[in-house]
Amino acid sequence: MKSPISGTMVKIFIQNLGDSFVKHLLDSKSITFDSRYIDDILKICDSSYTNLNAIKQYANTTHNNLQINPSPENVGHINFLDLTFTRKTTSLEIDIFPKPTTNITTISYLSNHPLDHKLAAYSYYIERMFSPPLNKENQLKEWTTILDIARSNNFPDTLIRLRQQIQEEINHTTPPTGSKSNTK
């Protein structure tokens, strides 16, 4: 576990497992989507071809030391990384999922840190708001959350709005509208 090569070995092992055991499930349409980020795996399956228990049972036979514990869709929702996917009749809706361990504390604007360090978390939050294709309602909700976090850490709204405008220019997107403006 402490060897620098451990991460690389895990990637090779998981990639080999995917090539050996998942590829044919994708080819046969038993699984319609497969994505992995480190140890978080998202698989979408067509229930007319297979079911969650069959996939779990199959996956748990692929290697003696591996056991998967899937989190099934719950009333049309499933969380993956920091996103929530909601199944609609003809599409998927994406929203930001705040994990239970999410903390609203960032470096305070009043602290003696370089401004770039203070703004790093907000750059991430704003980029995350623009990266997945959120609908305007979910984007507005996330923008309000970002402003609330900034206010609780003594940031002036104008500074966070400036950071947002920079990110909009980078992404060529339109800003969320209707957000509260309590400029300090």
PyMOL CGO cylinders between C-alpha atoms (Angstrom):
from pymol import cmd
from pymol.cgo import CYLINDER

trace = [
    CYLINDER, 0.00, 0.00, 0.00, 2.84, 2.42, 0.69, 0.3, 1, 1, 1, 1, 1, 1,
    CYLINDER, 2.84, 2.42, 0.69, 4.78, 1.79, -2.49, 0.3, 1, 1, 1, 1, 1, 1,
    CYLINDER, 4.78, 1.79, -2.49, 4.73, 4.63, -5.05, 0.3, 1, 1, 1, 1, 1, 1,
    CYLINDER, 4.73, 4.63, -5.05, 3.86, 2.09, -7.73, 0.3, 1, 1, 1, 1, 1, 1,
    CYLINDER, 3.86, 2.09, -7.73, 0.66, 0.93, -5.94, 0.3, 1, 1, 1, 1, 1, 1,
    CYLINDER, 0.66, 0.93, -5.94, -1.63, 3.39, -7.71, 0.3, 1, 1, 1, 1, 1, 1,
    CYLINDER, -1.63, 3.39, -7.71, -0.28, 2.42, -11.12, 0.3, 1, 1, 1, 1, 1, 1,
    CYLINDER, -0.28, 2.42, -11.12, -0.67, -1.29, -10.34, 0.3, 1, 1, 1, 1, 1, 1,
    CYLINDER, -0.67, -1.29, -10.34, -4.29, -0.74, -9.28, 0.3, 1, 1, 1, 1, 1, 1,
    CYLINDER, -4.29, -0.74, -9.28, -5.01, 1.13, -12.53, 0.3, 1, 1, 1, 1, 1, 1,
    CYLINDER, -5.01, 1.13, -12.53, -3.48, -1.69, -14.60, 0.3, 1, 1, 1, 1, 1, 1,
    CYLINDER, -3.48, -1.69, -14.60, -5.41, -4.32, -12.65, 0.3, 1, 1, 1, 1, 1, 1,
    CYLINDER, -5.41, -4.32, -12.65, -8.76, -2.48, -12.92, 0.3, 1, 1, 1, 1, 1, 1,
    CYLINDER, -8.76, -2.48, -12.92, -8.23, -1.73, -16.62, 0.3, 1, 1, 1, 1, 1, 1,
    CYLINDER, -8.23, -1.73, -16.62, -7.49, -5.41, -17.27, 0.3, 1, 1, 1, 1, 1, 1,
    CYLINDER, -7.49, -5.41, -17.27, -10.57, -6.42, -15.30, 0.3, 1, 1, 1, 1, 1, 1,
    CYLINDER, -10.57, -6.42, -15.30, -12.66, -3.99, -17.32, 0.3, 1, 1, 1, 1, 1, 1,
    CYLINDER, -12.66, -3.99, -17.32, -11.29, -5.29, -20.60, 0.3, 1, 1, 1, 1, 1, 1,
    CYLINDER, -11.29, -5.29, -20.60, -11.83, -8.90, -19.56, 0.3, 1, 1, 1, 1, 1, 1,
    CYLINDER, -11.83, -8.90, -19.56, -15.22, -8.74, -17.88, 0.3, 1, 1, 1, 1, 1, 1,
    CYLINDER, -15.22, -8.74, -17.88, -17.04, -5.51, -18.74, 0.3, 1, 1, 1, 1, 1, 1,
    CYLINDER, -17.04, -5.51, -18.74, -16.36, -5.10, -22.46, 0.3, 1, 1, 1, 1, 1, 1,
    CYLINDER, -16.36, -5.10, -22.46, -18.59, -7.98, -23.52, 0.3, 1, 1, 1, 1, 1, 1,
    CYLINDER, -18.59, -7.98, -23.52, -21.40, -6.67, -21.27, 0.3, 1, 1, 1, 1, 1, 1,
    CYLINDER, -21.40, -6.67, -21.27, -21.16, -3.35, -23.10, 0.3, 1, 1, 1, 1, 1, 1,
    CYLINDER, -21.16, -3.35, -23.10, -21.06, -5.13, -26.48, 0.3, 1, 1, 1, 1, 1, 1,
    CYLINDER, -21.06, -5.13, -26.48, -24.14, -7.20, -25.60, 0.3, 1, 1, 1, 1, 1, 1,
    CYLINDER, -24.14, -7.20, -25.60, -25.98, -4.07, -24.34, 0.3, 1, 1, 1, 1, 1, 1,
    CYLINDER, -25.98, -4.07, -24.34, -26.41, -5.58, -20.85, 0.3, 1, 1, 1, 1, 1, 1,
    CYLINDER, -26.41, -5.58, -20.85, -24.64, -2.45, -19.67, 0.3, 1, 1, 1, 1, 1, 1,
    CYLINDER, -24.64, -2.45, -19.67, -25.36, 0.68, -21.68, 0.3, 1, 1, 1, 1, 1, 1,
    CYLINDER, -25.36, 0.68, -21.68, -22.88, 3.02, -19.96, 0.3, 1, 1, 1, 1, 1, 1,
    CYLINDER, -22.88, 3.02, -19.96, -19.71, 2.41, -17.96, 0.3, 1, 1, 1, 1, 1, 1,
    CYLINDER, -19.71, 2.41, -17.96, -17.56, 5.05, -16.28, 0.3, 1, 1, 1, 1, 1, 1,
    CYLINDER, -17.56, 5.05, -16.28, -14.93, 4.92, -13.58, 0.3, 1, 1, 1, 1, 1, 1,
    CYLINDER, -14.93, 4.92, -13.58, -13.02, 7.49, -11.59, 0.3, 1, 1, 1, 1, 1, 1,
    CYLINDER, -13.02, 7.49, -11.59, -10.42, 5.82, -9.36, 0.3, 1, 1, 1, 1, 1, 1,
    CYLINDER, -10.42, 5.82, -9.36, -12.59, 3.50, -7.23, 0.3, 1, 1, 1, 1, 1, 1,
    CYLINDER, -12.59, 3.50, -7.23, -15.99, 5.06, -8.04, 0.3, 1, 1, 1, 1, 1, 1,
    CYLINDER, -15.99, 5.06, -8.04, -17.77, 3.18, -10.80, 0.3, 1, 1, 1, 1, 1, 1,
    CYLINDER, -17.77, 3.18, -10.80, -20.98, 4.14, -12.59, 0.3, 1, 1, 1, 1, 1, 1,
    CYLINDER, -20.98, 4.14, -12.59, -22.76, 1.55, -14.70, 0.3, 1, 1, 1, 1, 1, 1,
    CYLINDER, -22.76, 1.55, -14.70, -26.11, 2.07, -16.36, 0.3, 1, 1, 1, 1, 1, 1,
    CYLINDER, -26.11, 2.07, -16.36, -27.89, -1.06, -17.44, 0.3, 1, 1, 1, 1, 1, 1,
    CYLINDER, -27.89, -1.06, -17.44, -30.99, -1.77, -19.47, 0.3, 1, 1, 1, 1, 1, 1,
    CYLINDER, -30.99, -1.77, -19.47, -33.33, -3.69, -17.15, 0.3, 1, 1, 1, 1, 1, 1,
    CYLINDER, -33.33, -3.69, -17.15, -34.88, -5.49, -20.13, 0.3, 1, 1, 1, 1, 1, 1,
    CYLINDER, -34.88, -5.49, -20.13, -31.49, -7.23, -20.65, 0.3, 1, 1, 1, 1, 1, 1,
    CYLINDER, -31.49, -7.23, -20.65, -30.30, -7.70, -17.08, 0.3, 1, 1, 1, 1, 1, 1,
    CYLINDER, -30.30, -7.70, -17.08, -30.79, -6.60, -13.47, 0.3, 1, 1, 1, 1, 1, 1,
    CYLINDER, -30.79, -6.60, -13.47, -28.66, -5.25, -10.65, 0.3, 1, 1, 1, 1, 1, 1,
    CYLINDER, -28.66, -5.25, -10.65, -28.43, -8.57, -8.80, 0.3, 1, 1, 1, 1, 1, 1,
    CYLINDER, -28.43, -8.57, -8.80, -27.22, -10.40, -11.91, 0.3, 1, 1, 1, 1, 1, 1,
    CYLINDER, -27.22, -10.40, -11.91, -24.51, -7.79, -12.50, 0.3, 1, 1, 1, 1, 1, 1,
    CYLINDER, -24.51, -7.79, -12.50, -23.48, -7.85, -8.82, 0.3, 1, 1, 1, 1, 1, 1,
    CYLINDER, -23.48, -7.85, -8.82, -23.34, -11.63, -8.78, 0.3, 1, 1, 1, 1, 1, 1,
    CYLINDER, -23.34, -11.63, -8.78, -21.31, -11.71, -12.00, 0.3, 1, 1, 1, 1, 1, 1,
    CYLINDER, -21.31, -11.71, -12.00, -18.92, -8.97, -10.85, 0.3, 1, 1, 1, 1, 1, 1,
    CYLINDER, -18.92, -8.97, -10.85, -18.31, -10.64, -7.51, 0.3, 1, 1, 1, 1, 1, 1,
    CYLINDER, -18.31, -10.64, -7.51, -17.18, -13.83, -9.30, 0.3, 1, 1, 1, 1, 1, 1,
    CYLINDER, -17.18, -13.83, -9.30, -14.54, -12.04, -11.40, 0.3, 1, 1, 1, 1, 1, 1,
    CYLINDER, -14.54, -12.04, -11.40, -11.88, -12.06, -8.68, 0.3, 1, 1, 1, 1, 1, 1,
    CYLINDER, -11.88, -12.06, -8.68, -11.71, -13.73, -5.25, 0.3, 1, 1, 1, 1, 1, 1,
    CYLINDER, -11.71, -13.73, -5.25, -10.59, -10.55, -3.46, 0.3, 1, 1, 1, 1, 1, 1,
    CYLINDER, -10.59, -10.55, -3.46, -13.13, -8.18, -5.00, 0.3, 1, 1, 1, 1, 1, 1,
    CYLINDER, -13.13, -8.18, -5.00, -16.66, -7.62, -3.78, 0.3, 1, 1, 1, 1, 1, 1,
    CYLINDER, -16.66, -7.62, -3.78, -18.84, -4.84, -5.13, 0.3, 1, 1, 1, 1, 1, 1,
    CYLINDER, -18.84, -4.84, -5.13, -21.63, -3.24, -3.15, 0.3, 1, 1, 1, 1, 1, 1,
    CYLINDER, -21.63, -3.24, -3.15, -23.74, -1.33, -5.62, 0.3, 1, 1, 1, 1, 1, 1,
    CYLINDER, -23.74, -1.33, -5.62, -25.84, 1.69, -4.77, 0.3, 1, 1, 1, 1, 1, 1,
    CYLINDER, -25.84, 1.69, -4.77, -28.96, 1.22, -6.85, 0.3, 1, 1, 1, 1, 1, 1,
    CYLINDER, -28.96, 1.22, -6.85, -31.01, 4.02, -8.30, 0.3, 1, 1, 1, 1, 1, 1,
    CYLINDER, -31.01, 4.02, -8.30, -33.29, 5.46, -5.64, 0.3, 1, 1, 1, 1, 1, 1,
    CYLINDER, -33.29, 5.46, -5.64, -36.60, 6.87, -6.93, 0.3, 1, 1, 1, 1, 1, 1,
    CYLINDER, -36.60, 6.87, -6.93, -34.99, 7.87, -10.21, 0.3, 1, 1, 1, 1, 1, 1,
    CYLINDER, -34.99, 7.87, -10.21, -31.86, 9.37, -8.57, 0.3, 1, 1, 1, 1, 1, 1,
    CYLINDER, -31.86, 9.37, -8.57, -28.30, 8.14, -8.22, 0.3, 1, 1, 1, 1, 1, 1,
    CYLINDER, -28.30, 8.14, -8.22, -25.24, 9.98, -6.89, 0.3, 1, 1, 1, 1, 1, 1,
    CYLINDER, -25.24, 9.98, -6.89, -21.87, 9.60, -8.57, 0.3, 1, 1, 1, 1, 1, 1,
    CYLINDER, -21.87, 9.60, -8.57, -18.88, 11.55, -7.34, 0.3, 1, 1, 1, 1, 1, 1,
    CYLINDER, -18.88, 11.55, -7.34, -20.26, 15.05, -6.67, 0.3, 1, 1, 1, 1, 1, 1,
    CYLINDER, -20.26, 15.05, -6.67, -23.18, 14.79, -9.10, 0.3, 1, 1, 1, 1, 1, 1,
    CYLINDER, -23.18, 14.79, -9.10, -26.75, 13.57, -8.86, 0.3, 1, 1, 1, 1, 1, 1,
    CYLINDER, -26.75, 13.57, -8.86, -28.27, 12.00, -11.96, 0.3, 1, 1, 1, 1, 1, 1,
    CYLINDER, -28.27, 12.00, -11.96, -32.06, 12.01, -12.18, 0.3, 1, 1, 1, 1, 1, 1,
    CYLINDER, -32.06, 12.01, -12.18, -33.76, 9.79, -14.71, 0.3, 1, 1, 1, 1, 1, 1,
    CYLINDER, -33.76, 9.79, -14.71, -36.50, 11.58, -16.61, 0.3, 1, 1, 1, 1, 1, 1,
    CYLINDER, -36.50, 11.58, -16.61, -38.80, 10.03, -19.21, 0.3, 1, 1, 1, 1, 1, 1,
    CYLINDER, -38.80, 10.03, -19.21, -36.59, 10.94, -22.16, 0.3, 1, 1, 1, 1, 1, 1,
    CYLINDER, -36.59, 10.94, -22.16, -33.38, 12.27, -20.61, 0.3, 1, 1, 1, 1, 1, 1,
    CYLINDER, -33.38, 12.27, -20.61, -31.07, 12.50, -17.62, 0.3, 1, 1, 1, 1, 1, 1,
    CYLINDER, -31.07, 12.50, -17.62, -30.95, 15.63, -15.46, 0.3, 1, 1, 1, 1, 1, 1,
    CYLINDER, -30.95, 15.63, -15.46, -27.72, 16.48, -13.69, 0.3, 1, 1, 1, 1, 1, 1,
    CYLINDER, -27.72, 16.48, -13.69, -27.36, 18.38, -10.43, 0.3, 1, 1, 1, 1, 1, 1,
    CYLINDER, -27.36, 18.38, -10.43, -24.55, 19.02, -7.93, 0.3, 1, 1, 1, 1, 1, 1,
    CYLINDER, -24.55, 19.02, -7.93, -24.55, 16.53, -5.05, 0.3, 1, 1, 1, 1, 1, 1,
    CYLINDER, -24.55, 16.53, -5.05, -23.19, 17.95, -1.81, 0.3, 1, 1, 1, 1, 1, 1,
    CYLINDER, -23.19, 17.95, -1.81, -21.66, 14.99, 0.01, 0.3, 1, 1, 1, 1, 1, 1,
    CYLINDER, -21.66, 14.99, 0.01, -22.55, 14.63, 3.70, 0.3, 1, 1, 1, 1, 1, 1,
    CYLINDER, -22.55, 14.63, 3.70, -18.95, 15.56, 4.56, 0.3, 1, 1, 1, 1, 1, 1,
    CYLINDER, -18.95, 15.56, 4.56, -19.10, 18.81, 2.56, 0.3, 1, 1, 1, 1, 1, 1,
    CYLINDER, -19.10, 18.81, 2.56, -17.82, 21.72, 4.59, 0.3, 1, 1, 1, 1, 1, 1,
    CYLINDER, -17.82, 21.72, 4.59, -18.70, 25.35, 3.90, 0.3, 1, 1, 1, 1, 1, 1,
    CYLINDER, -18.70, 25.35, 3.90, -15.46, 26.63, 5.40, 0.3, 1, 1, 1, 1, 1, 1,
    CYLINDER, -15.46, 26.63, 5.40, -12.90, 28.08, 3.03, 0.3, 1, 1, 1, 1, 1, 1,
    CYLINDER, -12.90, 28.08, 3.03, -9.94, 30.35, 3.68, 0.3, 1, 1, 1, 1, 1, 1,
    CYLINDER, -9.94, 30.35, 3.68, -11.46, 33.51, 5.11, 0.3, 1, 1, 1, 1, 1, 1,
    CYLINDER, -11.46, 33.51, 5.11, -11.26, 36.64, 3.04, 0.3, 1, 1, 1, 1, 1, 1,
    CYLINDER, -11.26, 36.64, 3.04, -9.94, 38.38, 6.18, 0.3, 1, 1, 1, 1, 1, 1,
    CYLINDER, -9.94, 38.38, 6.18, -7.01, 35.96, 6.57, 0.3, 1, 1, 1, 1, 1, 1,
    CYLINDER, -7.01, 35.96, 6.57, -3.41, 36.77, 5.77, 0.3, 1, 1, 1, 1, 1, 1,
    CYLINDER, -3.41, 36.77, 5.77, -3.18, 34.53, 2.68, 0.3, 1, 1, 1, 1, 1, 1,
    CYLINDER, -3.18, 34.53, 2.68, -2.52, 35.43, -0.96, 0.3, 1, 1, 1, 1, 1, 1,
    CYLINDER, -2.52, 35.43, -0.96, -5.74, 36.30, -2.79, 0.3, 1, 1, 1, 1, 1, 1,
    CYLINDER, -5.74, 36.30, -2.79, -5.23, 33.44, -5.28, 0.3, 1, 1, 1, 1, 1, 1,
    CYLINDER, -5.23, 33.44, -5.28, -5.23, 30.97, -2.37, 0.3, 1, 1, 1, 1, 1, 1,
    CYLINDER, -5.23, 30.97, -2.37, -8.40, 32.51, -0.94, 0.3, 1, 1, 1, 1, 1, 1,
    CYLINDER, -8.40, 32.51, -0.94, -10.18, 32.30, -4.31, 0.3, 1, 1, 1, 1, 1, 1,
    CYLINDER, -10.18, 32.30, -4.31, -9.06, 28.77, -5.23, 0.3, 1, 1, 1, 1, 1, 1,
    CYLINDER, -9.06, 28.77, -5.23, -12.10, 27.07, -3.68, 0.3, 1, 1, 1, 1, 1, 1,
    CYLINDER, -12.10, 27.07, -3.68, -14.48, 29.48, -5.44, 0.3, 1, 1, 1, 1, 1, 1,
    CYLINDER, -14.48, 29.48, -5.44, -12.75, 28.93, -8.76, 0.3, 1, 1, 1, 1, 1, 1,
    CYLINDER, -12.75, 28.93, -8.76, -13.40, 25.22, -8.27, 0.3, 1, 1, 1, 1, 1, 1,
    CYLINDER, -13.40, 25.22, -8.27, -17.05, 25.74, -7.21, 0.3, 1, 1, 1, 1, 1, 1,
    CYLINDER, -17.05, 25.74, -7.21, -17.75, 28.04, -10.16, 0.3, 1, 1, 1, 1, 1, 1,
    CYLINDER, -17.75, 28.04, -10.16, -16.02, 25.71, -12.65, 0.3, 1, 1, 1, 1, 1, 1,
    CYLINDER, -16.02, 25.71, -12.65, -18.05, 22.82, -11.22, 0.3, 1, 1, 1, 1, 1, 1,
    CYLINDER, -18.05, 22.82, -11.22, -21.23, 24.86, -11.66, 0.3, 1, 1, 1, 1, 1, 1,
    CYLINDER, -21.23, 24.86, -11.66, -20.48, 25.37, -15.37, 0.3, 1, 1, 1, 1, 1, 1,
    CYLINDER, -20.48, 25.37, -15.37, -18.89, 21.99, -16.20, 0.3, 1, 1, 1, 1, 1, 1,
    CYLINDER, -18.89, 21.99, -16.20, -21.82, 19.53, -16.16, 0.3, 1, 1, 1, 1, 1, 1,
    CYLINDER, -21.82, 19.53, -16.16, -24.84, 20.53, -18.22, 0.3, 1, 1, 1, 1, 1, 1,
    CYLINDER, -24.84, 20.53, -18.22, -26.98, 21.77, -15.32, 0.3, 1, 1, 1, 1, 1, 1,
    CYLINDER, -26.98, 21.77, -15.32, -30.39, 23.18, -16.11, 0.3, 1, 1, 1, 1, 1, 1,
    CYLINDER, -30.39, 23.18, -16.11, -30.86, 26.86, -15.22, 0.3, 1, 1, 1, 1, 1, 1,
    CYLINDER, -30.86, 26.86, -15.22, -32.78, 26.05, -12.00, 0.3, 1, 1, 1, 1, 1, 1,
    CYLINDER, -32.78, 26.05, -12.00, -30.01, 23.78, -10.69, 0.3, 1, 1, 1, 1, 1, 1,
    CYLINDER, -30.01, 23.78, -10.69, -27.34, 26.23, -11.82, 0.3, 1, 1, 1, 1, 1, 1,
    CYLINDER, -27.34, 26.23, -11.82, -29.09, 29.04, -9.94, 0.3, 1, 1, 1, 1, 1, 1,
    CYLINDER, -29.09, 29.04, -9.94, -29.36, 26.84, -6.83, 0.3, 1, 1, 1, 1, 1, 1,
    CYLINDER, -29.36, 26.84, -6.83, -25.62, 26.10, -7.01, 0.3, 1, 1, 1, 1, 1, 1,
    CYLINDER, -25.62, 26.10, -7.01, -24.79, 29.78, -7.57, 0.3, 1, 1, 1, 1, 1, 1,
    CYLINDER, -24.79, 29.78, -7.57, -26.81, 30.72, -4.49, 0.3, 1, 1, 1, 1, 1, 1,
    CYLINDER, -26.81, 30.72, -4.49, -24.90, 28.08, -2.49, 0.3, 1, 1, 1, 1, 1, 1,
    CYLINDER, -24.90, 28.08, -2.49, -21.57, 29.47, -3.70, 0.3, 1, 1, 1, 1, 1, 1,
    CYLINDER, -21.57, 29.47, -3.70, -22.56, 33.00, -2.67, 0.3, 1, 1, 1, 1, 1, 1,
    CYLINDER, -22.56, 33.00, -2.67, -23.74, 31.73, 0.74, 0.3, 1, 1, 1, 1, 1, 1,
    CYLINDER, -23.74, 31.73, 0.74, -20.41, 29.97, 1.30, 0.3, 1, 1, 1, 1, 1, 1,
    CYLINDER, -20.41, 29.97, 1.30, -18.53, 33.12, 0.25, 0.3, 1, 1, 1, 1, 1, 1,
    CYLINDER, -18.53, 33.12, 0.25, -20.59, 35.31, 2.58, 0.3, 1, 1, 1, 1, 1, 1,
    CYLINDER, -20.59, 35.31, 2.58, -20.04, 32.95, 5.51, 0.3, 1, 1, 1, 1, 1, 1,
    CYLINDER, -20.04, 32.95, 5.51, -16.30, 33.29, 4.88, 0.3, 1, 1, 1, 1, 1, 1,
    CYLINDER, -16.30, 33.29, 4.88, -16.37, 37.12, 4.69, 0.3, 1, 1, 1, 1, 1, 1,
    CYLINDER, -16.37, 37.12, 4.69, -15.98, 37.47, 0.91, 0.3, 1, 1, 1, 1, 1, 1,
    CYLINDER, -15.98, 37.47, 0.91, -17.52, 40.46, -0.83, 0.3, 1, 1, 1, 1, 1, 1,
    CYLINDER, -17.52, 40.46, -0.83, -20.13, 39.36, -3.41, 0.3, 1, 1, 1, 1, 1, 1,
    CYLINDER, -20.13, 39.36, -3.41, -18.46, 41.58, -6.01, 0.3, 1, 1, 1, 1, 1, 1,
    CYLINDER, -18.46, 41.58, -6.01, -15.24, 39.56, -5.82, 0.3, 1, 1, 1, 1, 1, 1,
    CYLINDER, -15.24, 39.56, -5.82, -17.06, 36.24, -6.26, 0.3, 1, 1, 1, 1, 1, 1,
    CYLINDER, -17.06, 36.24, -6.26, -19.15, 37.70, -9.09, 0.3, 1, 1, 1, 1, 1, 1,
    CYLINDER, -19.15, 37.70, -9.09, -15.96, 38.83, -10.81, 0.3, 1, 1, 1, 1, 1, 1,
    CYLINDER, -15.96, 38.83, -10.81, -14.57, 35.30, -10.53, 0.3, 1, 1, 1, 1, 1, 1,
    CYLINDER, -14.57, 35.30, -10.53, -17.84, 34.01, -12.01, 0.3, 1, 1, 1, 1, 1, 1,
    CYLINDER, -17.84, 34.01, -12.01, -17.60, 36.43, -14.94, 0.3, 1, 1, 1, 1, 1, 1,
    CYLINDER, -17.60, 36.43, -14.94, -14.06, 35.27, -15.67, 0.3, 1, 1, 1, 1, 1, 1,
    CYLINDER, -14.06, 35.27, -15.67, -15.23, 31.64, -15.70, 0.3, 1, 1, 1, 1, 1, 1,
    CYLINDER, -15.23, 31.64, -15.70, -18.17, 32.54, -17.96, 0.3, 1, 1, 1, 1, 1, 1,
    CYLINDER, -18.17, 32.54, -17.96, -15.74, 34.09, -20.43, 0.3, 1, 1, 1, 1, 1, 1,
    CYLINDER, -15.74, 34.09, -20.43, -13.61, 30.95, -20.35, 0.3, 1, 1, 1, 1, 1, 1,
    CYLINDER, -13.61, 30.95, -20.35, -16.66, 28.69, -20.85, 0.3, 1, 1, 1, 1, 1, 1,
    CYLINDER, -16.66, 28.69, -20.85, -18.61, 31.05, -23.12, 0.3, 1, 1, 1, 1, 1, 1,
    CYLINDER, -18.61, 31.05, -23.12, -21.72, 30.48, -21.00, 0.3, 1, 1, 1, 1, 1, 1,
    CYLINDER, -21.72, 30.48, -21.00, -24.48, 32.66, -19.67, 0.3, 1, 1, 1, 1, 1, 1,
    CYLINDER, -24.48, 32.66, -19.67, -24.71, 33.46, -15.96, 0.3, 1, 1, 1, 1, 1, 1,
    CYLINDER, -24.71, 33.46, -15.96, -27.42, 32.16, -13.69, 0.3, 1, 1, 1, 1, 1, 1,
    CYLINDER, -27.42, 32.16, -13.69, -30.08, 34.83, -13.27, 0.3, 1, 1, 1, 1, 1, 1,
    CYLINDER, -30.08, 34.83, -13.27, -32.28, 35.70, -10.34, 0.3, 1, 1, 1, 1, 1, 1,
    CYLINDER, -32.28, 35.70, -10.34, -29.68, 35.18, -7.63, 0.3, 1, 1, 1, 1, 1, 1,
    CYLINDER, -29.68, 35.18, -7.63, -29.83, 37.32, -4.52, 0.3, 1, 1, 1, 1, 1, 1,
    CYLINDER, -29.83, 37.32, -4.52, -27.55, 40.32, -4.49, 0.3, 1, 1, 1, 1, 1, 1,
    CYLINDER, -27.55, 40.32, -4.49, -26.47, 41.26, -0.99, 0.3, 1, 1, 1, 1, 1, 1,
    CYLINDER, -26.47, 41.26, -0.99, -23.29, 43.06, -1.96, 0.3, 1, 1, 1, 1, 1, 1,
    CYLINDER, -23.29, 43.06, -1.96, -21.02, 43.80, 0.94, 0.3, 1, 1, 1, 1, 1, 1,
]
cmd.load_cgo(trace, "trace")
